[in-house]
């Protein structure tokens, strides 16, 4: 016969929990400590990864997931409309300067749209992007090399070689109006000098009239995720009827993947040894958390064991007893886990610069990760650790 006693069991579980205040405090402290362990560990690990990625992005000059190279206007529209592509940014290179003051770090003159400007760390923090005519923006390092004081409206004469990465032709001199600038990054591979789309199109038309090919336009993209970027980009090419290999056909759209993303590297290939090492480490961490809760709970568990023994003598079944224990454990987790998440993230954020200072990057490149995965993984690991520990002790 099925007796509806869930409400009775729930009330008994709650009243038992309220009667065991000392044990509750100890249990919550253990849960907080375990969750703090996981959260601080994941915060430090993911912040180190974010710091490494950001440092790499600055070295290579961009944080987009990848680039579809040398696209036509039609190809750019088709790629941008593909469901796997979440955002796009156009860049057309029209010239360069790699001699004189720019012999050490060259300068690239190009048109970038708003997304590409942001992903290339070339957004003006003073002024605005070039909008028309001979407006121009550049970094403070390039301004210093040219001997020009950063000032909106300053007139800047430049002599550059017209062309892109595939071709160069003649030198051109023009005077531009400075509409914005940003702080130069010492590890940037180039000085970005951005012009308006109107000016870029005029120079391209001039170059074509002089016998040059249309200038190269690259489409930077953000995909659905940073996992297996190459696979996603190849799928886009395949779906649209393009190939990414130089096979002589007209529908070639080459692919470049941003190797700064660690998830992209893992997606392209991870060996069994690495997987086993990660699993072994996580198992060790979970076991450590289990021991923390088990040993702390051992202090006051004897009275609870006698109490549960009395419940059995008055007819509470093992299944009902397990339900009582599980409900109490979940209530304790509902209090302890959020506290542990907050404290653990704070501890992790404080520890990350200390850890980074002992790496080759140094504390100056520290990026504190705010990924929701930190909290989701920490809460999940805490639950996986807490529930068996509490069940084993009650």
N, C-alpha and C positions, 0 to 999 in steps of 0.2 A: 504494500500500500504506500502511495506517495503522499507524504505529509508535507504541507506547505509551511515550512518553518524558517525560510530564509530571513524574514523580518526579525524573528526571535534571535537567530544566530547573529544577525548584524547588530542588534541592540546589545547582546551579550558581549560581542567583540568590542564595541565602543565603550561600554561601561567597564570592561576589564582593562582596557587601555587607559581610561581615566583614573582607575584605581592604582595603576602602577607608575606613579609619577617619576620615581627615581629611575626605574628602568627606561622610561621614555626619554628622560634627559640624556642618559648614557647612550641609548640607541641613536637618538638624533645627533649627538656629538660624533658618534662613530660614522653615521651616514654622511654628515657634513665633512668630516675628515677624509673619508674615502672619495667623495665627489670632488672635494678640493684637490686631492691628489691627481685625479683624472683630468680635471679642468685645467689646472696649472700645467700639467705635462703636455696636454694637447695644445694649449695656448702658446707655450714656448716652442713646441715643434712646428706648429703652423706659422708662427711669427717668424721663425728662422727661415722657413721655406719662402714666406712672402718677402722677406728681406733679400734673400738670394735672388728671387725672381725680379724684384724691382731694380736691384743693382744690375742684373743682366739686361733688363729692358733699357736702362740708361746707357749701358755700354753699346748696345746695338741700335739705339735711337728710336725705339718704338715698343708699344705694348699690345698691338693688335695681334689676334691669334695667328694670322697668316696673310699672304698676299697672292692675289691672282695677277700675274705679271703681263704687261703689254696687252691690255684689253682694249677692244674697240668700244664705241659708245653703246652699240647694240649688245655686246657681250656683257658690259657692265650692268646694263638694265636687267638682263636675263638673270645674272648671278645674284643681283640685289633682291630679286623677286623670289628666289629659291627659299623654301621653308626652313632649310638648315642654316641659312644666313640670317643672323639677327640684326646686324648693322654693317654699313659699309662706309669707307672713306676714300675719296679720290685724291691722287697726287699726280701732277704732270711736271716733269723736270724739264726746264728750258735752258739751263746753263750752269756753269761752275767756275770757281776760282781756286786754283791750287798752286799759285806761285806768289812771290812777294810775301806779304804779311800772312797769307793763308797757306804758306808752303808746309807748315807743320800740321795744321788741322785745316783741311779744305772746306770751302763753303759751297753749298748747293743752292741754286736759285730755282724755285719751283712755286707752282700754285698748289695749295692744300685746301680742301674744304674743311668745314668745321670739325667733323669727326676725326679726320686725319691729323689736323692741327693738335687736337687734344691727345690723341694716341701717340703723337711724336714729341710730346712735351714741349710744344712750340706755341702754346697759348700765351698771348701777351698778358702780363699781370699789370701793365700800365698801357693805356690806350686801347686800340681795337684792331681786329684783323683788316688786311687790305680789302677794300670794297670796290674800287674802280681806278682806272688810270694808272699812274705811276706811284701808287701808294705802296709802302713796303714795311715789313716788320722783321726784326732780327734779335739775336741775343746780345746781352751786354758785352760778352767777350768779343764778338765781331765789331761792335761799336768802338771798343777800346783799341782794337788793332787798327781800325781806320782813323783813330784819333778824333772821334766825334763824341761830343757830350750827349748823353741820352736826353732828348728834348723833343716833345711832340711838335711836328711841323718842320724839324730840321731837314735841310737839303743834303742829300747824300749822293755824290757822284760815284758810280761803279763801272768798272770795265771788266766784262766777263766773257768767257768763251761760250758761244751759243751752241746748244746741243743737249744730248741726254747721255745715258749710260752706254748707248750703242753707237753714237755718232757725235762728232764735234766738227765745227766748220770755221767760223770767223769770229773775230772779237767785236763786241758791241759795247758802246759807252752810252750811259744814260744817267740822268739825275733824278733821284727818287725823293718822295716826301715820306718822312718817318711818321707812322701812325701808331706804333706800339713796339714794346720790347719786353723781354723776359730775362731772368737771371741765367747766366751761362753756367752749364754743368761741366765741370772739369773732365768728366769721363765720357762726355758725348763724342761720338766718332766724327761728327761734322758740325759746322755752323750752318743751321738752317736759315736761309734768307727767303722769306715768303713774299710773293707778289700777288696782285689781283688776277682773277681769271681773265679779265679783259686784256690786261697786258700780256699774259701768257699766250693767249690766242693770237694776239697781234704779232708777237715774236715768232710763233710757230708758222703763221702765214708768211712772214718774211723769210723764214728759213726754207720753207717749201718752195717759194719763188726762186730761192738761190740754189735749188737742186737737192735739198735735203729731204729725207723721208719724214712723215708725220711724227711728232715727238711721242715718246713713250709715256703712256698713262698706266699707272698701277692702281689696283683696287685692293685696299686693305680691308680686312673683314674681321668681324667677331662672329664666331660660330655658336651653335647651340650650347656647347660646353668646351672646356679646354682639354677634354680627354680625347685622345686619338684625333687630333686636329687634321693630320694628313689624310686619314681615312675619310673624314667628313668632307674635306675639300675635294678629294678624288671622286667621292660620290656625287658632288655637285657637278663636276666636269662630266661625269658619265651620264647623269640624268639629262644634261643639256646638250649632249652629243659632242662634247669637246674631248680632246686628249691632252694629257699633261706632258707627254713625251715629244721630243723633237723628231717627228717622223716625216716631215716634209708636207704634211697636209695643211690646209688653210685653217682648220678648226683647232689649232693648238692654243691652249691657255695654260701656261706653265704655273706651277705652284711653288710657293715659298712658305715654309712653316717657321713660326717664331720659336726657336729652340730654347728660349728663356723659360717657357712654361714647363715645370717639372711633370705635370700631369700629361703633357703631350709626349714627353720622353718615356714615361711609363706606359702610355698607350701604344707606343710604337714597339715596345718590347721590354718584358720583364722576365727574368729567369726564375726557375723554381727555387733556387737557393735564397733569393731575395724574399720571395713570398714566405718561405719557411721561417726565415729570420724575423720577419714582421710578425707572423703568427706566434712565434715563440716569445717574442718580446711582449706582445699583448697578453698572452697567457700568464706570463710572469707578473705583469702589472695587476691583472685581475686577481690572481692568487694572493698577491700582497694585500690588496684591498680586502679580500675575504678574511685573511688572518687578522687584520686590524679590527674588523667588526666582531669576529668570533672571540678574540681575546678580551676585548672591552666588555662584550656582553656577558662573558663568563663570570664577571664580578657579581652580578645580581640575578643570575638565572635560576639559582637553586629554589627560591621561593616560588617562581613561576612553574617550575617542573612539578612541584607538589600540588599547585593549584590545578594544573591541567590533569593531573592524576585524579583529583577529586571530581572534575567534570566527567571523566570517563566512568567513574563509579556510579554517577547518577544518570547514565545513559547517553552521554554525548558520544557519537560515533567517531572513528578516526577521520572519516571524510569531513564531518562537521568541524572537528578540531583543526584540521588543515585549513578549512575555510576561515575560521576565526584568526588563525595565525597569519594567513595571507592578507586578510583585510587590515589587521593591525600593522603589518609590514608596509602595506601601501599607504596607509595614513601617515606613518612615520616618514616614509619617503617623500610624501607630498610636502612635509615641513622641512626635512633635512636637505633634499636635493637642490631646491632653489637657492638656499643659503650657501651650499657648497659651490654652486655654479658661480655666484657673484663673488664670493671670497676667492675661489680658485682663479677666476679670470683676473682679479686684481693682483694676486700673487704672481701669476704668469706674466702679466704686463710689467711688473716690477723686475722680475727675474730676466726677462728677455734681453734688455740692454746689457745686463751683467754678463750673460752668456755670449752675446754678440761681441762684446769688448775683447773676449778671449779668442775670437776667430780672426781669420785673415781680413775680413771685411771691416771689422771695428764697429763700435757702437754708433758711429755717425750714419750708418746706413740702415739703422733699425726701423722696421715697419711692424707695428703691432697688428696682427690679424684680427679681423672682426667677423670672420666666417661663421655663419650659423652652425656649420658642421661641428665646431668646437663644443657648443652647448648640447646639440643633439647627440653626438657621440658620447660625451661625458655623462649625460643623463642615462643613456642606454647602458653604458658600461657600469654605472653605479647601480642601476636596477638589477642587471645580471649578477652583480656581486652581492648586493644586499639581500635579495630574496632567498637565495640558498643559505646564506649565513644565518639569517633570522630563523628560517625553517629548521635548520640543524640544531638550533639552541633552545627551541621552545616546543 
